[in-house]
Amino acid sequence: MPISEHLDQLAAFEPTTLPVVSIYLNTQPDQHGRANFASFIRKEFAALANTFASRSPERLSFERDAERIRQYLADELEPSTNGLAIFACAGKGDFFLAVQLDVPLNRNQLYVGDQPHLYTLARLYDQNRRYAVVIADTNSARIFVFGLMKIVSQEQVNSTKVSRTQVGGWSQARYQRHVRNYQLHHAKEIVEALDRTVREEEIEKIVFGGDEVIIPVLRDQLPDFLAQKVVDVLRLDIRTPEQEILSATIEAMRGQDARDDAELVKRLFDEHRAGGLGAVGLRQTLVALKNGQVDELILSASIKEIRGDAGEDTEVFTSDELVTRATQTGAEVRFIEDPALMADAGGVGAMLRFRL
């Protein structure tokens, strides 16, 4: 199940008086081939258990969650998993959701509240959105979908190779026309497969690589819908190993993400200044979230708590609370990595669906 669907499921979780455990673990093996989260689990579970009254419903629910999580880690964690998110509340219908990831997490985290802690999962999703890669030459193409630092899907497009002996006796001009027609047909087949992949996987960005002859032909055949999604053309050969393609395209996507962040924040402030579909600061963003107006919640990734302006709203909200409110109303969440971009907005803003 895609992370976006997990986020929707978790956002629908109604607040409860019983403890909801949210745990994020870096399960990537160290140089000795062992994961290093066991001591974190042991210490944190022991410390948190003592915060609940003995034999209370809260204590019993938490202890059942702790045991189930330990059992899951012992029996069901795949060796290839690098990151893990688990959400549990035994006292509320034995709720339990585990998400195994290929992406390692920066650190181990454990939260206990009345709802699942979504911030880390939402940021992971925003940083690793799916994208398509097309590596092509004049006879074949490989189409990949990458997400969360792994291959989600791949497809091969092959066309019959044209050799000079197959068209012996033709004039040079006639042969060249035949080659151009063949390349055009090949490009159209690739575009058809790419179009299908982009629509089925809801791809936002595309990277090209491959033969310098076919790439211009291929790009000329792209409809506007696809052309607008192309972010880079890389020097990659059709025989390039998958891991090298992934590494090279991740770098291209990181650069594009930085440009997208700057463009999004500029658009936010332009809309705000023009009295349009832009809310800036905590107070305006909270009102828009309450009214269901938010299309995209925009958060500075460096801020964990956001305070309203003096004299307006001095209440403090955590970024996780804002992420949960946005997800519950079907809004996208965008994290801005450069803290300077959102400094004048206090770290939070929103693009709106409509004005009141």
N, C-alpha and C positions, 0 to 999 in steps of 0.2 A: 504494500500500500504506500503511495507517495506521502511524503512528510506533510504536504498541504492537507491531505485528508486526515492524518493524525491530529494536526492542529485544530481542524474543525471539530473533530470528535472530543478533544480535550477541552476546547472552549465551551462546548455545550454542557460540560459537567457543572451541575448546580452546586453552589457553596453549601458546605456541611459543617456541623459542629464537631465532627470527628476528624482526626488528622489525615490529611492527604499528603502522602510521601512522594516527592519528586526527586529523583537521583540521576545525576549525570556522571558517568565514569569514563576515564581514559583507559581502555582495555588493550591498548597497543603494547605488544611485548617489548621488554627491554633488551639490552645486548645479550642477556643470558636466556632469552626466550620466555621470560616470565612476566606476567602483568603485575602491577604494583598497587592494586586498589584494596587488597584484603585488610590491611591495617586501618585504612581510612574507614571502611565499612564497620569494622569492629569497634573502633573508638567512637565514631559518630552515633551509631545505633545505641551504644551503652549510655552515652551522655544524654541523648534525647529521651530515652525511655524514662530516665529519672526525673524528667520535667513533668510527667503525668502522675497523678495520684495512683497509688497501688490498687490494683483490681478495678480501676475505673473503666468505663466503656472506651475512653480515649486510649488508655494504656493497653488494654486488651487488643484494640484494633491495630495500634501501632506495632505491638509485638508480633501479631499475626503477619502484618506486612513485612516486617524485618525478616521473619523466618522464611516467608515465601520468596523474598528477594534473594536471600542467601541460597535457597534451594535452586532457584532459577540460574544463578551464577554458577553453581556447581554442576548442573545437569544440562542446561540448554544454551549456554553461551558458546557460539561458534568460534573456533580457533582463529578464523580469519577476520573476526570483528575487531575494529580499532576504537570504536566509540559506542557507548550504550546509554540509552535514556529509559528509565522505568518510572511509571506513575502507578500508585497503588493506594487503595483505601478499602481495607477488608470490611470495615463496619458499614460500608455503603454498597451492598450487593456484591462484595468480593471484587470490586473494580481492580483490574490489573491490566496494564498495557506496557509492553516492552518493545523498544525500537532499536534494532542492531544496525550499526553504521560502519561504513568503510572509512569514514572520516574520523581521525583521532580528535579528541577534545583537549583543550588546553589544560584543564585541571578538573579534578573531581569536585562535585558540588552536591550538597544535600539540602533540600528545603522541605519544611513541613508547614502547611497552611490549610485554608479551608477550600482551596481549589488547586488544580495542577499549576506548577510553575512553568510558564510557556516561553519566557524570554530567550533562554539558551537555544531551545529547539527552533524558535522563529528566526533567530539570528543565523543559525546554522543553515536553515532553508534559504534565507535571503542571500547568504554568501555562496551558496552552491546550487543555484538554479540550473535547470537542465538547458543544454545548448546542443546544437547540431554541428557536425563537422563533415565536410565533403572533401575527400581526397580523390582526384580524378586524373586520368590520362586520356589519350585519344581512343582507347579501346574499352576501358573499364572505370568503375568508380566504387569507392567504399564510403558508405554513409553511416556515421556514428551518432548516437545520442549519448552524451556524457552527463552525469549528475552525481553529486556527492563523491567526486573523485573516482568514479568507476564507470564502466560501460553499462549503460542501461539497455541499449539495443544496437544492432548493426545490420546493414543490408549491403549486398553486392549487386552492382549493375554491370552486366557484360554485354558487349556488342561484338559481332563478327568482324575480325580484323581484315582489312583490305590490303592485299599484297599486289605488287606491280605485275606479277605473273598472272593473276586472275583477270587482268584487264589488258593482256598483251595485244599489241596492234593498235591500241587507242592513241590518239594524239596527246601531246603533253597537256594542252588546254583542256581537252575532254577529260583526261585523267584527273587534273586538278579540280575541275567542277565536281567530278564524282567524289573526290576526297572531301570537298567542302560540304556536299550534301550528306555524306556519311557522318561527318563531324556534327552537323546540325541535327541530324536524327539522333545521334548519340547524346548530345546535350539535352534534347527534349526528353529523352527517356530518363536522364538523371534528374531533371527538374520535376518531372512527374512523380518520381519516387520521393524526392525531397519534399515536395508539396504535401504529399500524403503523410510523411513522417512528421512534418512541422504541425500539421493540423491535428493529428492523432495524439501527439505528445505535448501539444500546447507550447511549442518552442518560441522563445522570444529573440534568440540570437543565433547567428550562423557564422561559422568560420570556414573559409575555403583554403585549399592547398593542392598542389600538384603541378601537372604539365602546363608550361607557359603557352602552349598552343590551344589547348581545350578550355582553359579557364576564361579567357575573354569571350569565346563563343558561348560558354555556359552562362556567364553573367548577362550577356545580351538577351538570353531567353527567359530570364527571371521576370515574373510579373512583379508589379510594384509591391504587392503583399510580401513577397520574399526578399526583394532587393533591399527594402528598408531594414531588414533584419541582419544583413551582412555587416560584420564589424571588422573583419580583417582578412587578408589573403597571405598565407604563410608559404615559405619554401619547404614543402614536404613532398617526398616522393611517394608514389603509390605503394611501394614496398616498405615504407616506414613502419616499424613495429608499433603496436597499439599503445604501449606505455610511453613511447617517445611522442606520439601524437597527443596523448593526454597531457603530458608535461608542457609541451609547447603551446597548446591551446589554452591551458589554464593561465599561463602568463599573459596571453592575448586578452583573455576575459578579465583578468585583474585590471589591466590598463583601461579596458572599456568601462568597467564598473566605476572606476575613479572619475572618468569623464561623465558617465551617467549621473553620478552623485552630484557633481557640480551643476549639470544642466537641470536636474530636478529641483535643487535648492534655488537656483536662479528663477525657475518658473514659479516656485512657491512664493517667493518675495514679489515677483512681478504681479501675480494674481492678487496678492494681499494688498499691494499698493494701489492697484486699480479697482479695489473693492469687488474683486471677482471671486473665483473659487479657491481661495487660499486662506487658511487660518494659521496664525503665527502665535506662539507662546502657549503656556499651559491653560490659561482661562478660556481662550477661544477654542482650543482643541478639545477641551472637556465638554464645552457646550455642543460642539459639532458631533462628538461621539455620542452624547446623550440623545441628540436628535436624529441619529442615523445618517448624518450627512457625509461622513468620512469615507472617501474612496481609497486614499493611501495615507496611512499614518507614517510620519517621517520623524525618526529619532536619531539623535547623536549616539553612536555606538559607545562613546566614552563616558556617558552619564548613566548612573544607576538610579538616582533620585532627582526628581524635578520639582522645583518650588515655584509657586505663583509669584507674580510681581508684588512688591510691597504696596499695600493699600488696595489691592484687588483680590488676591486669593493667596493666602499664606499657607494653605494646606499643602503638604508634601505628598507626592505620588511617586511610587516606584515605577521604573520603566516596565516592569513585569505587569503591573496593574493596567497600564495603558495598552500594552500588547494584548492582554486578555480582552479588554473592552473592544479593541479594534477587531480582533478575530471573531468575537461574538456577533458583530454586526456585518461580517463578510468583507471587511476592509483588508487591503494589502498592508503589509508592514515593511517599510524600507529603513535600513540602518545606514547612516552616513558615517563613513570611517574617518574622514578628516574633521576633527572637532571644531576647527575654525569656521567651517561652512555654516554650521548651525548655531554659532555662538550668539549672534544677534537675536535669535529666536528663543534663547533660553534652552536650547537643546531639543525642542519639540515643535512640530507643526503638522499640518494636514492639507492635502488636496481634497477638495470637496466634490460630491456628486451633484449637489444643487445648492442654491442659496435660499434662505427663508425670507 
